[in-house]
Amino acid sequence: MRILITGGNGQLGRECRAVLKPDHRVTAVDIEDLDITDPAGVDAYIKHHRPEVIVNCAAFTQVDDCETNRESARQVNVNGPDNLALCAARYKARLVHISTDYVFDGKKPVPNPYKEADRPNPLSHYGRTKFEGEQAVLKYAGSFIILRTAWLYGFYGKNFLKTILARALAGNRQTLKIVNDQYGSPTWAHRLALQIRHLIQNRAEGIYHASSEGYCTWYELAKRFLEKMEISCDLRPCRTDEYPTRAVRPKNSILENSRLTAEGLNRMKPWPDDLDRFVRKYKDRLIQECKTKTEPLKRRP
Ligand SMILES: NC(=O)c1ccc[n+]([C@@H]2O[C@H](COP(=O)([O-])OP(=O)(O)OC[C@H]3O[C@@H](n4cnc5c(N)ncnc54)[C@H](OP(=O)(O)O)[C@@H]3O)[C@@H](O)[C@H]2O)c1
């Protein structure tokens, strides 16, 4: 199949490229080649390249920055999918669009998970724009998959685990306060890419949840990660109100992969197993990358 990946240099985009390339004709582009907010550019690109499937990994993903850069967030997370969905319908491509657990308000008591049929009610501007992006995809009634995922991490790009690692390696023996009353399902971007490939190849259609099986808090995630990395650090669990952020986050954003399971398509794994695999595969490279980034710049003579 001819597959176009937008946001191809991001955390998930890079994993999708690697996973889809062996079996398909994959083109991965990012904002410098194809800005999804440009309707004429998107139309011209898709008209010319005629992909059979478009995987939209492009998004404005910095949740707190969305509160202050509201218009940019709306452009990328709403107008972008709108442009892609219109052209997908126009040129008969299937659109795989990635959405988020943050479309839900988290008011369900833990550990009750959110299923595909639950009503979104986002708390943040990021969540609202992502929900409106879903609506834009639904509007054109072409062939589509909307995949809601959660708490993504991976080797490429920025994520929570890399932030924790950088702080732990900073070596100033500070105590790290980590939120212990928000619950979700940490999801390895590589696993999600494998799930996306499986859905494309099985001609799935509609809205699906796809996050790791099981759930934890940010504190529990950081603790297990640093233990597996064999890095000692003084972690302290805290409440959300002790760690204020610009965007309000749901207390419970646990997703259940109900449709994947019901249709025999679920390829997601328990989060601790995937986290351990991730660390086994990338431990040395993560530390190396982190040290390179934090090394002080050498002075010019
Ligand atoms: N990260 C998470 O924890 C998480 C959780 C749930 C759902 N999701 C969803 O999963 C998807 C992938 O997330 P991710 O973590 O891979 O995000 P990411 O690493 O931030 O990647 C997004 C990519 O899109 C690019 N981009 C931004 N604006 C663009 C534009 N106008 N046109 C084309 N490309 C543009 C970004 O480029 P720049 O870097 O130059 O801006 C970046 O390369 C997103 O839909 C996100 O909402 C993420």
Ligand as a Chemical Component Dictionary entry (heavy atoms), coordinates in Angstrom:
data_LIG
# 
_chem_comp.id                   LIG 
_chem_comp.type                 NON-POLYMER 
_chem_comp.pdbx_formal_charge   0 
_chem_comp.three_letter_code    LIG 
# 
loop_
_chem_comp_atom.comp_id 
_chem_comp_atom.atom_id 
_chem_comp_atom.alt_atom_id 
_chem_comp_atom.type_symbol 
_chem_comp_atom.charge 
_chem_comp_atom.model_Cartn_x 
_chem_comp_atom.model_Cartn_y 
_chem_comp_atom.model_Cartn_z 
_chem_comp_atom.pdbx_ordinal 
LIG N1  N1  N 0  2.584  12.378 23.551 1  
LIG C1  C1  C 0  1.586  11.864 24.262 2  
LIG O1  O1  O 0  1.735  11.576 25.461 3  
LIG C2  C2  C 0  0.249  11.590 23.621 4  
LIG C3  C3  C 0  -0.790 11.068 24.406 5  
LIG C4  C4  C 0  -2.016 10.816 23.771 6  
LIG C5  C5  C 0  -2.202 11.089 22.428 7  
LIG N2  N2  N 1  -1.166 11.611 21.720 8  
LIG C6  C6  C 0  -1.386 11.906 20.288 9  
LIG O2  O2  O 0  -0.509 11.072 19.546 10 
LIG C7  C7  C 0  -0.118 11.740 18.339 11 
LIG C8  C8  C 0  1.394  11.679 18.192 12 
LIG O3  O3  O 0  1.986  12.337 19.321 13 
LIG P1  P1  P 0  3.575  12.437 19.477 14 
LIG O4  O4  O 0  3.897  12.276 20.920 15 
LIG O5  O5  O -1 4.251  11.592 18.464 16 
LIG O6  O6  O 0  3.771  13.989 19.104 17 
LIG P2  P2  P 0  5.103  14.769 18.690 18 
LIG O7  O7  O 0  6.305  13.980 19.054 19 
LIG O8  O8  O 0  4.930  16.148 19.232 20 
LIG O9  O9  O 0  5.024  14.783 17.089 21 
LIG C9  C9  C 0  4.156  15.631 16.395 22 
LIG C10 C10 C 0  4.828  16.015 15.111 23 
LIG O10 O10 O 0  3.945  16.834 14.352 24 
LIG C11 C11 C 0  4.708  17.922 13.835 25 
LIG N3  N3  N 0  3.853  19.050 13.488 26 
LIG C12 C12 C 0  3.461  20.080 14.285 27 
LIG N4  N4  N 0  2.716  20.952 13.583 28 
LIG C13 C13 C 0  2.625  20.457 12.330 29 
LIG C14 C14 C 0  1.997  20.915 11.142 30 
LIG N5  N5  N 0  1.311  22.068 11.107 31 
LIG N6  N6  N 0  2.105  20.167 10.025 32 
LIG C15 C15 C 0  2.816  19.016 10.026 33 
LIG N7  N7  N 0  3.443  18.539 11.121 34 
LIG C16 C16 C 0  3.350  19.250 12.264 35 
LIG C17 C17 C 0  5.677  18.219 14.929 36 
LIG O11 O11 O 0  6.730  19.034 14.490 37 
LIG P3  P3  P 0  7.447  20.039 15.561 38 
LIG O12 O12 O 0  8.076  19.151 16.580 39 
LIG O13 O13 O 0  8.393  20.794 14.701 40 
LIG O14 O14 O 0  6.332  20.869 16.144 41 
LIG C18 C18 C 0  6.120  16.823 15.326 42 
LIG O15 O15 O 0  7.151  16.337 14.499 43 
LIG C19 C19 C 0  -0.714 13.137 18.422 44 
LIG O16 O16 O 0  -1.921 13.170 17.725 45 
LIG C20 C20 C 0  -1.008 13.322 19.906 46 
LIG O17 O17 O 0  -2.074 14.227 20.131 47 
LIG C21 C21 C 0  0.050  11.869 22.273 48 
# 
loop_
_chem_comp_bond.comp_id 
_chem_comp_bond.atom_id_1 
_chem_comp_bond.atom_id_2 
_chem_comp_bond.value_order 
_chem_comp_bond.pdbx_ordinal 
LIG N1  C1  SING 1  
LIG C1  O1  DOUB 2  
LIG C1  C2  SING 3  
LIG C2  C3  SING 4  
LIG C2  C21 DOUB 5  
LIG C3  C4  DOUB 6  
LIG C4  C5  SING 7  
LIG C5  N2  DOUB 8  
LIG N2  C6  SING 9  
LIG N2  C21 SING 10 
LIG C6  O2  SING 11 
LIG C6  C20 SING 12 
LIG O2  C7  SING 13 
LIG C7  C8  SING 14 
LIG C7  C19 SING 15 
LIG C8  O3  SING 16 
LIG O3  P1  SING 17 
LIG P1  O4  DOUB 18 
LIG P1  O5  SING 19 
LIG P1  O6  SING 20 
LIG O6  P2  SING 21 
LIG P2  O7  DOUB 22 
LIG P2  O8  SING 23 
LIG P2  O9  SING 24 
LIG O9  C9  SING 25 
LIG C9  C10 SING 26 
LIG C10 O10 SING 27 
LIG C10 C18 SING 28 
LIG O10 C11 SING 29 
LIG C11 N3  SING 30 
LIG C11 C17 SING 31 
LIG N3  C12 SING 32 
LIG N3  C16 SING 33 
LIG C12 N4  DOUB 34 
LIG N4  C13 SING 35 
LIG C13 C14 SING 36 
LIG C13 C16 DOUB 37 
LIG C14 N5  SING 38 
LIG C14 N6  DOUB 39 
LIG N6  C15 SING 40 
LIG C15 N7  DOUB 41 
LIG N7  C16 SING 42 
LIG C17 O11 SING 43 
LIG C17 C18 SING 44 
LIG O11 P3  SING 45 
LIG P3  O12 DOUB 46 
LIG P3  O13 SING 47 
LIG P3  O14 SING 48 
LIG C18 O15 SING 49 
LIG C19 O16 SING 50 
LIG C19 C20 SING 51 
LIG C20 O17 SING 52 
# 
